[in-house]
């Protein structure tokens, strides 16, 4: 009985499965869907920050201002055009950090259209500035040139002064050398004169000695002769005396 009960259940389940499988697809497709529950309404989103940026005239995406130009921006525009010239929008834009190149070009076209003569006025100021700058550059170059010439003259003057000092020193040195040579010559001359005088004295002194010796010899000879004459005279006197005495004796 238990087996029969299980087989019946299995057969019933199989029959149910067959019914589900053999059920046509159209019957499944036409089944009514259960109604969906209504969605709760979303809370309204807060306005984007671009609204505030638009109100202030600056775009978040580009980082530049939008809309009308402020007096400060236009003043920077004019000063940049006077400095760099009409058409040099790269340098002009660099002086206006709140605007890009396209905005600057558009502003220039509108300025030329709505302000007749404004473009010519800015170009005239730019040309005048160029002339003044050129004149200042020329003046500065002339000043630098004159300064260089003065420095060159000072250098040349210093060199000339050095040369003059060298010439003066050479002359002084030559003069001192001449004086030294003259003094040397004078000393040499004096030495020669001294030597000559000493030679003369050496020569004269032997001559004088010979003379004195000769004179003494002559004096000795004369004295000897005188002595001999004196002796002869004495002998003659004695002989005369003797002869006189002998004659006297004879006479007696």
C-alpha positions as CSV (number, residue, x, y, z in Angstrom):
1,X,0.0,0.0,0.0
2,X,2.8,2.4,0.7
3,X,4.3,1.6,-2.7
4,X,1.0,2.3,-4.3
5,X,0.7,5.6,-2.5
6,X,4.1,6.8,-3.6
7,X,3.5,5.7,-7.2
8,X,0.2,7.7,-7.2
9,X,2.0,10.8,-5.9
10,X,4.7,10.4,-8.5
11,X,2.2,9.9,-11.3
12,X,0.2,13.0,-10.1
13,X,3.3,15.1,-10.0
14,X,4.3,13.8,-13.5
15,X,0.8,14.7,-14.8
16,X,1.0,18.1,-13.3
17,X,4.4,18.7,-14.9
18,X,3.2,17.5,-18.2
19,X,0.3,19.9,-18.0
20,X,2.6,22.8,-17.2
21,X,5.0,21.9,-20.0
22,X,2.2,21.3,-22.5
23,X,0.5,24.6,-21.6
24,X,0.5,26.9,-24.6
25,X,2.8,29.9,-24.6
26,X,-0.1,32.2,-25.6
27,X,-1.9,31.5,-22.4
28,X,1.2,32.6,-20.4
29,X,1.5,35.8,-22.5
30,X,-2.0,36.9,-22.0
31,X,-1.9,36.6,-18.3
32,X,-2.8,40.0,-16.7
33,X,0.1,41.7,-14.9
34,X,-0.3,42.8,-11.4
35,X,-0.6,46.6,-11.1
36,X,2.6,48.3,-9.9
37,X,2.6,50.4,-6.8
38,X,2.7,54.1,-7.6
39,X,6.2,55.7,-7.2
40,X,6.8,58.3,-4.7
41,X,7.5,61.7,-6.3
42,X,11.2,62.8,-6.1
43,X,12.1,65.9,-4.2
44,X,13.0,68.8,-6.5
45,X,16.8,69.2,-7.1
46,X,18.6,72.2,-5.9
47,X,19.6,74.6,-8.7
48,X,23.1,74.1,-10.1
49,X,26.0,76.4,-9.2
50,X,26.1,77.5,-12.9
51,X,23.1,79.6,-12.1
52,X,25.1,81.6,-9.6
53,X,28.1,81.7,-11.9
54,X,25.9,83.0,-14.7
55,X,24.5,85.7,-12.4
56,X,28.1,86.7,-11.6
57,X,29.1,86.6,-15.3
58,X,31.8,83.9,-15.0
59,X,31.5,80.4,-16.5
60,X,32.8,77.4,-14.5
61,X,33.7,75.4,-17.6
62,X,35.9,78.1,-19.3
63,X,37.0,80.0,-16.2
64,X,36.4,83.4,-18.0
65,X,33.7,86.0,-17.5
66,X,30.7,86.1,-19.7
67,X,28.3,88.9,-20.6
68,X,29.0,92.6,-20.5
69,X,32.5,93.9,-20.0
70,X,33.2,95.8,-16.8
71,X,34.9,99.2,-16.9
72,X,38.0,97.7,-15.4
73,X,38.2,95.1,-18.1
74,X,37.7,97.7,-20.9
75,X,40.3,99.9,-19.3
76,X,42.8,97.0,-19.3
77,X,41.8,96.4,-23.0
78,X,42.6,100.0,-24.0
79,X,45.9,100.1,-22.1
80,X,47.0,96.8,-23.6
81,X,46.1,98.0,-27.2
82,X,48.1,101.2,-26.6
83,X,51.0,99.1,-25.4
84,X,51.0,96.3,-27.9
85,X,49.0,97.7,-30.8
86,X,45.7,96.9,-32.5
87,X,45.6,93.3,-33.7
88,X,48.2,91.8,-31.3
89,X,45.4,90.0,-29.5
90,X,47.7,87.4,-27.9
91,X,49.5,90.0,-25.8
92,X,46.4,92.1,-25.3
93,X,44.5,89.0,-24.0
94,X,47.4,88.2,-21.6
95,X,46.7,91.6,-19.9
96,X,43.0,90.7,-19.3
97,X,43.0,87.5,-17.2
98,X,39.1,87.4,-17.1
99,X,38.6,87.2,-20.9
100,X,39.9,84.8,-23.6
101,X,41.2,85.7,-27.1
102,X,37.9,85.2,-28.9
103,X,36.1,87.5,-26.4
104,X,38.8,90.1,-26.8
105,X,38.5,90.1,-30.6
106,X,34.7,90.3,-30.4
107,X,35.0,93.2,-27.9
108,X,37.4,95.0,-30.3
109,X,35.0,94.6,-33.2
110,X,32.1,95.9,-31.1
111,X,34.2,98.8,-29.8
112,X,35.2,99.8,-33.3
113,X,31.6,99.5,-34.5
114,X,29.9,101.4,-31.6
115,X,32.7,104.0,-30.9
116,X,33.7,105.7,-34.1
117,X,37.2,107.0,-33.9
118,X,38.0,104.9,-30.9
119,X,40.2,102.5,-32.8
120,X,42.1,105.4,-34.5
121,X,42.6,107.1,-31.1
122,X,44.1,103.9,-29.6
123,X,46.3,103.3,-32.6
124,X,47.6,106.9,-32.5
125,X,48.5,106.6,-28.8
126,X,50.3,103.3,-29.6
127,X,52.3,104.9,-32.4
128,X,53.2,107.9,-30.2
129,X,54.3,105.4,-27.5
130,X,56.4,103.6,-30.0
131,X,58.1,106.9,-31.1
132,X,58.8,107.9,-27.5
133,X,60.1,104.4,-26.7
134,X,62.3,104.6,-29.8
135,X,63.6,108.0,-28.8
136,X,64.3,106.8,-25.3
137,X,66.1,103.8,-26.6
138,X,68.2,106.0,-28.9
139,X,68.9,108.3,-25.9
140,X,69.9,105.4,-23.7
141,X,72.2,104.0,-26.4
142,X,73.9,107.4,-26.8
143,X,74.3,107.6,-23.1
144,X,75.8,104.1,-23.0
145,X,78.1,105.0,-25.9
146,X,79.3,108.2,-24.2
147,X,79.8,106.4,-21.0
148,X,81.9,103.8,-22.8
149,X,83.9,106.5,-24.5
150,X,84.5,108.2,-21.2
151,X,85.7,105.0,-19.7
152,X,87.9,104.3,-22.7
153,X,89.4,107.8,-22.4
154,X,90.0,107.2,-18.7
155,X,91.7,104.0,-19.5
156,X,93.8,105.6,-22.2
157,X,94.5,108.6,-19.9
158,X,95.6,106.1,-17.2
159,X,97.8,104.4,-19.8
160,X,99.2,107.7,-20.9
161,X,99.8,108.7,-17.3
162,X,101.5,105.4,-16.7
163,X,103.7,105.9,-19.8
164,X,104.5,109.5,-18.7
165,X,105.4,108.2,-15.2
166,X,107.6,105.5,-16.8
167,X,109.3,108.2,-19.0
168,X,109.9,110.4,-15.9
169,X,111.2,107.5,-13.9
170,X,113.5,106.5,-16.8
171,X,114.8,110.0,-17.0
172,X,115.3,110.2,-13.3
173,X,117.1,106.8,-13.4
174,X,119.3,108.0,-16.3
175,X,120.0,111.2,-14.4
176,X,121.0,109.3,-11.3
177,X,123.0,106.9,-13.4
178,X,124.7,110.0,-15.1
179,X,125.4,111.5,-11.7
180,X,126.8,108.2,-10.5
181,X,129.0,107.9,-13.6
182,X,130.2,111.5,-13.1
183,X,130.9,110.8,-9.5
184,X,132.8,107.7,-10.5
185,X,134.7,109.6,-13.2
186,X,135.6,112.3,-10.7
187,X,136.7,109.8,-8.2
188,X,138.8,108.0,-10.9
189,X,140.2,111.4,-12.0
190,X,141.0,112.3,-8.4
191,X,142.6,108.9,-7.9
192,X,144.7,109.4,-11.1
193,X,145.7,112.8,-10.0
194,X,146.7,111.5,-6.6
195,X,148.7,108.7,-8.2
196,X,150.4,111.2,-10.5
197,X,151.3,113.5,-7.6
198,X,152.6,110.5,-5.6
199,X,154.7,109.5,-8.6
200,X,156.0,113.0,-9.0
201,X,156.8,113.1,-5.3
202,X,158.5,109.7,-5.6
203,X,160.5,111.0,-8.6
204,X,161.3,114.4,-7.0
205,X,162.3,113.0,-3.7
206,X,165.1,110.8,-5.1
207,X,166.3,113.8,-7.2
208,X,166.4,116.0,-4.2
209,X,168.2,113.4,-2.2
210,X,170.8,113.1,-5.0
211,X,171.1,116.8,-5.1
212,X,171.6,117.1,-1.4
213,X,174.1,114.2,-1.6
214,X,175.9,115.9,-4.4
215,X,175.8,119.2,-2.6
216,X,177.1,117.6,0.5
217,X,179.9,115.9,-1.5
218,X,180.7,119.2,-3.2
219,X,180.6,121.0,0.1
220,X,182.9,118.3,1.5
221,X,185.2,118.7,-1.4
222,X,185.3,122.4,-1.1
223,X,186.0,122.2,2.6
224,X,188.8,119.8,1.9
225,X,190.2,122.1,-0.7
226,X,189.8,125.0,1.7
227,X,191.5,123.1,4.4
228,X,194.3,122.2,2.1
229,X,194.6,125.8,1.0
230,X,194.6,126.9,4.6
231,X,197.2,124.3,5.4
232,X,199.3,125.5,2.4
233,X,198.9,129.0,3.4
234,X,199.9,128.2,6.9
235,X,202.9,126.3,5.5
236,X,203.7,129.2,3.3
237,X,203.4,131.6,6.2
238,X,205.6,129.4,8.3
239,X,208.1,129.1,5.5
240,X,208.1,132.8,5.1
241,X,208.5,133.3,8.7
242,X,211.4,130.9,8.8
243,X,213.0,132.4,5.8
244,X,212.6,135.9,7.3
245,X,214.2,134.7,10.6
246,X,217.1,133.2,8.7
247,X,217.6,136.3,6.7
248,X,217.6,138.3,9.9
249,X,220.1,136.0,11.4
250,X,222.3,136.3,8.4
251,X,222.1,140.0,8.6
252,X,223.3,139.9,12.1
